[in-house]
Amino acid sequence: MKAWVLHDIGALAYEETERPRPEKGEVLVAVKAAGVCGSDIPRIYRDGAHRMPLIPGHEFAGRVVETGSGVDRAWIGKRVGVFPLIPCRACIACRKGRYEMCRQYGYLGSRRDGGFAEYVSVPADNLIELPENVSYEQAAMLEPLAVAAHAIGRVGLHEEDTVAVCGLGTIGLLLVMLLLERGARKILAVGNKDHQKKQALMLGILPENFCDSREEDVKEWVSRRSEGAGADVFFECVGKNETISQAVDLTAPGGRVCMVGNPDTDVALSKPVYWKILRNQLLLTGTWNSSFFDKKGAAPDRRGKDTDWGYVLSLLESGRIAPQKLISHRFALEGLDRGLRIMRDKSEDYLKVMTVFETPDRA
């Protein structure tokens, strides 16, 4: 098969490689669409993967074409989304049913081969069957959608909350999409690019509720838009010292701050910022990954809503959200390196970069 293989940091090659054989409990998935996550860029060009050579890519969907031993052959031919985290099912987090926080997990695309290939072998337990009206492109966005849904679940929402989202990359915009779908009445979106504003307004953010941080003082703007109170809930989707401190500073007394953005460097809080956490009795929470398995360790039924993946798939099936609107670039597999370089060099405006293996059967 053809695949993008990461041999060393910066040494990514499109080459012929052995087609995997599904082992016991696994299936072989013919990949139909795969998205590029922001985390793929430092993994490929700066930090490397946990093991190399490795095929990156953890946001993908496809069709099951082969099963290993112990797997029901009824999976063959099924259109599926794939949860990339493979829990050990033995650590303290797994024993508590919090599989997304497994301490000894495997991970498709970073710890074992992922979806930037024609085929990938995955555990059958990590499959979710797709409804016929959900496209492969939509399904390749199940993972970041579920990450956004998980973040919302970490803080809870009340109808009257003023909610701020700082950082409008893919996750930030998906947060906006899900917040709007849940009926959040006042969302304050903070971005720093023209195309982010365009997308935020397209999703339904009012023009007066978008702050371009290049042109406005974010502190003054949030204060003005919240009548001096600050945001009741603040999603920090950047991961930099400045915006983390800003999130604390601009959250109302008794409010909630959810740290969503992966840190790019070390993070340190100044003494005044730390005092604000104490004196305003803020709830700061981190969020990591998403829930796929139920508390008993079973994969979600596509109609179930008790996990992040079941919930967002139900939204896709009902047509209540359209994440494919955020796809800015589509490439054939052999041209994916161009999309990776666009993200690395920021040479073009982009949101979700995706490789599509065939003309999508549904938009």
C-alpha positions as CSV (number, residue, x, y, z in Angstrom):
1,M,0.0,0.0,0.0
2,K,1.0,3.7,-0.2
3,A,1.5,5.6,3.0
4,W,3.3,8.6,4.5
5,V,6.0,7.2,6.7
6,L,7.8,9.3,9.3
7,H,11.4,7.9,9.5
8,D,12.8,10.6,11.7
9,I,12.1,14.2,12.7
10,G,11.4,16.0,9.4
11,A,12.0,12.9,7.4
12,L,8.5,12.1,6.1
13,A,8.3,10.0,2.9
14,Y,5.4,8.9,0.6
15,E,6.3,5.3,-0.2
16,E,5.2,1.8,-0.8
17,T,5.0,-0.1,2.5
18,E,3.6,-3.4,3.6
19,R,-0.2,-3.6,4.0
20,P,-1.0,-4.4,7.6
21,R,-2.7,-7.7,8.6
22,P,-5.3,-7.4,11.4
23,E,-4.3,-9.3,14.4
24,K,-6.6,-10.9,17.0
25,G,-9.3,-8.5,17.9
26,E,-8.5,-6.1,15.0
27,V,-9.9,-5.1,11.7
28,L,-8.4,-3.7,8.6
29,V,-9.9,-0.3,7.6
30,A,-9.6,1.1,4.1
31,V,-9.1,4.8,4.8
32,K,-11.5,7.1,3.0
33,A,-10.8,10.5,4.7
34,A,-8.1,11.6,7.2
35,G,-7.8,15.0,8.8
36,V,-4.5,16.7,9.9
37,C,-4.5,17.7,13.6
38,G,-2.4,20.7,14.7
39,S,-0.5,18.2,16.9
40,D,0.7,16.4,13.8
41,I,2.9,19.3,12.7
42,P,5.3,19.3,15.7
43,R,5.2,15.5,15.7
44,I,6.4,15.4,12.1
45,Y,8.7,18.4,11.9
46,R,10.0,19.2,15.5
47,D,9.5,16.6,18.2
48,G,9.2,13.2,16.4
49,A,6.8,10.4,17.4
50,H,7.0,7.9,20.3
51,R,8.4,5.4,17.8
52,M,9.7,5.7,14.3
53,P,9.3,4.7,11.6
54,L,5.6,5.5,12.0
55,I,2.6,6.4,9.9
56,P,1.0,9.5,11.4
57,G,-2.7,10.5,11.4
58,H,-5.3,9.9,14.1
59,E,-8.4,11.7,12.7
60,F,-9.8,9.3,10.0
61,A,-12.7,7.2,8.9
62,G,-13.2,4.4,6.3
63,R,-14.6,1.1,5.5
64,V,-13.8,-2.3,7.1
65,V,-12.4,-4.7,4.5
66,E,-10.9,-7.5,6.7
67,T,-11.2,-8.9,10.2
68,G,-8.7,-10.6,12.4
69,S,-9.5,-13.6,14.6
70,G,-12.1,-13.1,17.3
71,V,-13.9,-10.3,15.4
72,D,-17.4,-10.7,14.0
73,R,-17.2,-10.8,10.2
74,A,-20.4,-8.7,10.1
75,W,-18.0,-5.7,10.4
76,I,-16.8,-6.3,6.8
77,G,-18.2,-3.6,4.6
78,K,-19.2,-1.3,7.4
79,R,-18.5,2.4,7.2
80,V,-16.8,3.4,10.4
81,G,-15.2,6.1,12.5
82,V,-12.2,5.2,14.6
83,F,-11.4,6.3,18.2
84,P,-7.5,6.6,18.1
85,L,-6.8,6.0,21.8
86,I,-6.3,2.4,22.8
87,P,-6.6,2.0,26.6
88,C,-4.7,-0.6,28.5
89,R,-7.9,-1.4,30.6
90,A,-5.7,-2.2,33.6
91,C,-4.5,1.1,35.1
92,I,-6.3,3.1,37.8
93,A,-8.0,5.4,35.3
94,C,-9.3,2.5,33.2
95,R,-10.5,0.6,36.3
96,K,-12.5,3.7,37.1
97,G,-14.0,3.8,33.6
98,R,-12.1,6.9,32.6
99,Y,-10.4,5.3,29.6
100,E,-9.5,8.7,28.0
101,M,-7.1,9.2,30.9
102,C,-5.4,5.8,30.6
103,R,-1.8,5.8,31.9
104,Q,-0.5,3.2,29.5
105,Y,-2.4,3.8,26.3
106,G,-1.6,3.1,22.7
107,Y,-2.5,5.7,20.1
108,L,-3.1,5.4,16.4
109,G,-0.9,7.9,14.6
110,S,1.6,8.6,17.4
111,R,2.4,5.3,19.2
112,R,1.3,2.9,16.4
113,D,0.6,3.4,12.7
114,G,-2.3,5.7,11.9
115,G,-4.4,7.0,9.0
116,F,-2.1,8.7,6.5
117,A,-2.2,5.5,4.5
118,E,-4.5,3.5,2.3
119,Y,-5.1,0.9,5.0
120,V,-4.7,0.8,8.8
121,S,-5.2,-2.0,11.3
122,V,-7.2,-0.9,14.3
123,P,-8.9,-2.6,17.3
124,A,-12.5,-3.6,16.6
125,D,-13.4,-2.2,20.0
126,N,-12.4,1.3,18.7
127,L,-15.0,1.3,15.9
128,I,-18.2,3.2,15.7
129,E,-20.5,2.4,12.8
130,L,-21.6,5.4,10.7
131,P,-25.1,6.2,9.8
132,E,-25.6,6.2,6.0
133,N,-26.2,10.0,6.0
134,V,-22.9,10.8,7.6
135,S,-20.0,11.2,5.1
136,Y,-16.5,10.1,5.5
137,E,-15.3,13.7,5.7
138,Q,-17.7,14.4,8.6
139,A,-16.6,11.1,10.3
140,A,-13.0,12.1,10.0
141,M,-13.9,15.1,12.2
142,L,-15.5,13.0,14.9
143,E,-12.3,13.0,17.0
144,P,-11.9,16.8,17.2
145,L,-15.6,17.2,17.6
146,A,-15.6,14.9,20.5
147,V,-12.6,16.7,22.0
148,A,-14.7,19.9,21.9
149,A,-17.7,18.2,23.4
150,H,-15.5,16.8,26.2
151,A,-14.3,20.3,27.0
152,I,-17.8,21.6,27.3
153,G,-18.7,18.7,29.6
154,R,-15.8,19.6,31.9
155,V,-17.4,22.9,32.9
156,G,-21.1,22.5,32.4
157,L,-23.2,25.3,31.0
158,H,-26.2,27.3,32.2
159,E,-28.6,29.2,30.0
160,E,-27.6,32.6,31.3
161,D,-23.8,32.1,31.1
162,T,-21.6,34.4,29.1
163,V,-19.1,32.1,27.4
164,A,-15.8,33.2,26.0
165,V,-13.8,31.2,23.5
166,C,-10.2,32.4,22.9
167,G,-8.3,30.8,20.0
168,L,-10.3,30.0,16.9
169,G,-8.5,27.2,15.3
170,T,-10.4,24.0,14.5
171,I,-11.1,23.1,18.1
172,G,-12.1,26.6,19.0
173,L,-14.5,26.9,16.1
174,L,-15.9,23.4,16.8
175,L,-16.5,24.6,20.4
176,V,-18.4,27.6,19.0
177,M,-20.4,25.3,16.7
178,L,-21.4,23.0,19.7
179,L,-22.1,25.9,22.0
180,L,-24.4,27.4,19.5
181,E,-26.2,24.1,18.9
182,R,-26.7,23.8,22.7
183,G,-28.4,27.2,22.8
184,A,-25.7,29.3,24.4
185,R,-27.1,32.8,24.4
186,K,-24.0,34.9,24.6
187,I,-20.7,33.6,23.1
188,L,-17.7,36.0,22.9
189,A,-15.2,34.8,20.3
190,V,-11.6,36.0,20.3
191,G,-9.5,35.4,17.2
192,N,-6.6,37.0,15.4
193,K,-7.2,36.2,11.7
194,D,-9.6,37.4,9.0
195,H,-10.6,33.9,8.0
196,Q,-11.4,33.1,11.7
197,K,-13.8,36.0,11.8
198,K,-15.4,34.9,8.6
199,Q,-16.0,31.4,9.9
200,A,-17.2,32.5,13.3
201,L,-19.8,34.8,11.7
202,M,-20.8,32.0,9.3
203,L,-21.4,29.7,12.3
204,G,-23.7,32.3,13.9
205,I,-21.6,34.6,16.1
206,L,-22.9,38.1,16.0
207,P,-20.4,40.6,14.6
208,E,-20.4,42.6,17.8
209,N,-19.4,39.4,19.7
210,F,-16.2,38.8,17.7
211,C,-13.0,40.4,19.0
212,D,-10.0,40.7,16.7
213,S,-7.2,40.7,19.2
214,R,-4.9,42.4,16.6
215,E,-7.1,45.5,16.7
216,E,-8.8,45.5,20.1
217,D,-7.7,45.3,23.8
218,V,-9.2,41.9,24.7
219,K,-9.5,42.8,28.4
220,E,-11.4,46.0,27.7
221,W,-13.6,44.3,25.0
222,V,-14.6,41.4,27.2
223,S,-15.3,43.8,30.1
224,R,-17.5,45.9,27.8
225,R,-19.4,43.0,26.3
226,S,-20.0,41.4,29.8
227,E,-21.0,44.6,31.5
228,G,-17.9,44.5,33.6
229,A,-18.5,41.1,35.0
230,G,-16.2,39.0,32.9
231,A,-17.1,35.6,31.3
232,D,-18.9,33.0,33.4
233,V,-17.1,30.3,31.3
234,F,-13.8,30.8,29.5
235,F,-12.3,28.3,27.0
236,E,-8.6,28.9,26.5
237,C,-7.7,27.2,23.2
238,V,-4.3,28.7,22.5
239,G,-1.9,27.3,25.2
240,K,0.3,30.4,25.7
241,N,1.2,32.3,28.9
242,E,-0.5,35.4,27.7
243,T,-3.8,33.9,26.9
244,I,-3.9,31.6,29.9
245,S,-3.3,34.7,32.2
246,Q,-5.9,36.5,30.2
247,A,-8.4,33.7,30.7
248,V,-8.0,34.0,34.5
249,D,-8.1,37.8,34.4
250,L,-11.3,37.9,32.3
251,T,-13.4,35.3,34.1
252,A,-16.1,36.4,36.5
253,P,-16.0,35.7,40.2
254,G,-17.0,32.1,40.8
255,G,-16.5,31.4,37.1
256,R,-15.0,28.4,35.3
257,V,-11.9,28.3,33.1
258,C,-11.2,25.3,30.8
259,M,-7.7,24.8,29.5
260,V,-8.0,23.4,26.0
261,G,-5.0,24.5,24.1
262,N,-1.9,22.3,24.1
263,P,1.1,24.3,25.6
264,D,3.7,25.4,23.1
265,T,6.2,26.3,25.8
266,D,6.5,26.2,29.6
267,V,3.6,28.0,31.3
268,A,4.1,30.2,34.4
269,L,1.5,32.2,36.3
270,S,2.4,35.6,37.8
271,K,1.5,36.3,41.4
272,P,-1.4,38.7,40.6
273,V,-2.9,36.1,38.3
274,Y,-2.6,33.4,41.0
275,W,-4.2,35.7,43.5
276,K,-7.1,36.2,41.1
277,I,-7.7,32.5,41.0
278,L,-7.8,32.4,44.8
279,R,-9.8,35.6,45.5
280,N,-12.4,35.0,42.7
281,Q,-12.7,31.3,43.7
282,L,-12.3,30.3,40.1
283,L,-12.6,26.7,38.9
284,L,-9.7,25.8,36.6
285,T,-10.0,22.5,34.8
286,G,-8.0,20.8,32.2
287,T,-9.5,18.7,29.4
288,W,-7.9,15.8,27.6
289,N,-9.1,13.7,24.7
290,S,-12.8,12.5,24.8
291,S,-15.0,9.7,26.1
292,F,-15.6,6.8,23.7
293,F,-16.2,3.8,25.9
294,D,-18.9,3.6,28.4
295,K,-18.2,3.0,32.1
296,K,-18.2,-0.7,31.5
297,G,-15.7,-0.4,28.7
298,A,-18.0,-1.0,25.8
299,A,-17.9,1.0,22.5
300,P,-20.9,3.4,22.0
301,D,-23.9,2.5,20.0
302,R,-24.2,5.1,17.3
303,R,-27.6,6.0,18.7
304,G,-26.3,6.4,22.2
305,K,-25.5,9.8,23.7
306,D,-23.8,8.9,26.9
307,T,-20.3,9.4,25.5
308,D,-18.7,12.3,23.6
309,W,-18.5,10.2,20.5
310,G,-22.1,8.9,20.7
311,Y,-23.3,12.5,21.3
312,V,-21.5,14.2,18.4
313,L,-22.4,11.3,16.0
314,S,-26.0,11.8,16.9
315,L,-25.7,15.5,16.1
316,L,-24.2,14.6,12.7
317,E,-26.9,12.0,12.0
318,S,-29.6,14.5,12.8
319,G,-28.0,17.2,10.7
320,R,-27.8,19.6,13.6
321,I,-24.1,20.4,13.0
322,A,-22.0,20.6,9.8
323,P,-18.3,20.4,10.7
324,Q,-17.3,19.8,7.1
325,K,-17.8,23.5,6.5
326,L,-14.5,24.0,8.3
327,I,-12.5,22.0,5.8
328,S,-10.4,24.5,4.0
329,H,-8.0,22.2,2.0
330,R,-8.5,18.8,0.5
331,F,-5.7,16.8,-1.0
332,A,-5.3,13.3,-2.5
333,L,-3.1,11.1,-0.3
334,E,0.0,11.7,-2.5
335,G,-0.4,15.5,-2.2
336,L,-0.9,15.6,1.6
337,D,2.7,16.9,2.1
338,R,1.6,20.2,0.6
339,G,-1.1,20.5,3.3
340,L,1.3,19.7,6.0
341,R,3.7,22.4,4.8
342,I,0.9,25.0,4.6
343,M,0.2,24.3,8.3
344,R,3.9,24.2,9.3
345,D,4.8,27.4,7.4
346,K,1.4,29.2,7.8
347,S,1.8,30.1,4.1
348,E,-2.0,30.2,3.6
349,D,-5.0,30.6,5.7
350,Y,-6.3,27.2,6.8
351,L,-8.7,25.5,9.2
352,K,-9.0,21.8,8.7
353,V,-6.7,20.2,6.2
354,M,-7.8,16.8,5.0
355,T,-6.8,14.0,2.7
356,V,-9.7,12.5,0.8
357,F,-9.2,9.1,-0.9
358,E,-12.3,9.2,-3.1
359,T,-15.0,11.7,-4.0
360,P,-17.1,12.0,-0.8
361,D,-20.3,10.1,-1.1
362,R,-22.1,12.7,0.9
363,A,-21.5,16.4,1.6
